[in-house]
Amino acid sequence: MRQATVTISREALQHNLNRVKQLAPDSKIVSMVKANAYGHGLENCLSALTQSDAFGVACLDEAIEIRQLGFNQLVTLIEGVFSEDEMQIAIDNKFECMLHHQQQLDWVRKYKNQYQAKGLKVWVKLNSGMNRLGFKVPEIIDIINTLKAEGFECVLAMHFANADADDHPMNEQQKQQFLQVREACAPVLSSCCNSAAIMKWPELHFDYVRPGIMLYGATPFDHRPVAELGLQPVMTFSAGIMALNKIHTGEKVGYGSTFVAQKDMEIAIVSIGYGDGYPRAYIEQNYVVVNGQTVPLVGRVSMDMMAIDVTGLNVTIDTPVELWGTQRLVDDVAKANGTIGYELLCRLSKRPTRQVI
Ligand SMILES: Cc1ncc(COP(=O)(O)O)c(C=O)c1O
């Protein structure tokens, strides 16, 4: 059987959730499980995250999947509903909605009695400079105060554009705007921390924190590895050796014949490619782990396989290869490929088999 496996560690997930609790003991936790739990598989992850106060998703379909899997926790639609007909479904299923544009305000008001009868809060998004979603100051102050007067329980919400960066001037600007609105709408429930902000700004944890990447044991930061953050990688992506070739100096490997052997070598072909979600374009030297040793990739990654240099190593057909996991961090593979761990995790394809340990 072709070896291409994604293994999810429930223990690591629980460890990381506990780490969030340790960092933000007084806040409720909205565990972000959008994009199929950051590529880890919703079903695999929810049961390890039941100690969360709510789950955060990007759209109604993702929220419905949570219910279909039998989980009754509160769900927050962090982008709200996309059309009026979704509002009724959201209410029926007890999904709390983010409001970030006027139409969403109109829809929630139209369904006000039902919405409030279910005890659902409205999350109102501040656009404090990221300029993706939300209402700006001072409009948002008026919106929240009016919603409160209409009987809605509101959560003031905001998302940092640069929480991962150390000294970005936008951080202070966004913080100040958030605090200003919070004060002008007091008392109001508040939420502005993603993973990086949870780890950096305890004074901003407030009522709800919204951890994503840290739950999965990858880092939001460029220069702070997961071990330093007290997190454990949840996913191990592995494959096996499917062919071994001895090549001579001057021989080439793979599409485009980009790799030319500078010495006699032994090349192993590994059963994984970009069709599984492994990135094709490595711009720096990239590695996998075989028998506990880092081993460089050679030539281009193709759809179903890649080549690695196993010269002098004791390997055979079926020897396991870790593409990323506890020995080779997804963050490091991402860096070698000019991207971020988030992207590599989310874009895994359906093909690798999934298992939970
Ligand atoms: C609104 C919102 N909150 C929280 C998060 C979680 O962010 P992170 O994965 O960096 O913790 C996201 C992720 O994109 C988000 O969009």
The ligand as an SDF file (V2000), in Angstrom:
LIG
                    3D

 16 16  0  0  0  0  0  0  0  0999 V2000
  -10.9680   36.4000   13.4670 C   0  0  0  0  0  0  0  0  0  0  0  0
   -9.9140   35.3970   13.7840 C   0  0  0  0  0  0  0  0  0  0  0  0
   -9.6420   35.1160   15.0550 N   0  0  0  0  0  0  0  0  0  0  0  0
   -8.6940   34.2080   15.3930 C   0  0  0  0  0  0  0  0  0  0  0  0
   -7.9680   33.5520   14.4340 C   0  0  0  0  0  0  0  0  0  0  0  0
   -6.9190   32.5720   14.8470 C   0  0  0  0  0  0  0  0  0  0  0  0
   -5.6560   33.0280   14.4580 O   0  0  0  0  0  0  0  0  0  0  0  0
   -4.3490   32.1830   14.7750 P   0  0  0  0  0  0  0  0  0  0  0  0
   -4.4600   30.9360   13.9830 O   0  0  0  0  0  0  0  0  0  0  0  0
   -3.2290   33.0450   14.3170 O   0  0  0  0  0  0  0  0  0  0  0  0
   -4.3630   31.9400   16.2280 O   0  0  0  0  0  0  0  0  0  0  0  0
   -8.2280   33.8120   13.0850 C   0  0  0  0  0  0  0  0  0  0  0  0
   -7.4510   33.1350   12.0520 C   0  0  0  0  0  0  0  0  0  0  0  0
   -7.3250   33.4980   10.9430 O   0  0  0  0  0  0  0  0  0  0  0  0
   -9.2260   34.7720   12.7550 C   0  0  0  0  0  0  0  0  0  0  0  0
   -9.4980   35.0520   11.4850 O   0  0  0  0  0  0  0  0  0  0  0  0
  1  2  1  0
  2  3  1  0
  2 15  2  0
  3  4  2  0
  4  5  1  0
  5  6  1  0
  5 12  2  0
  6  7  1  0
  7  8  1  0
  8  9  2  0
  8 10  1  0
  8 11  1  0
 12 13  1  0
 12 15  1  0
 13 14  2  0
 15 16  1  0
M  END
$$$$
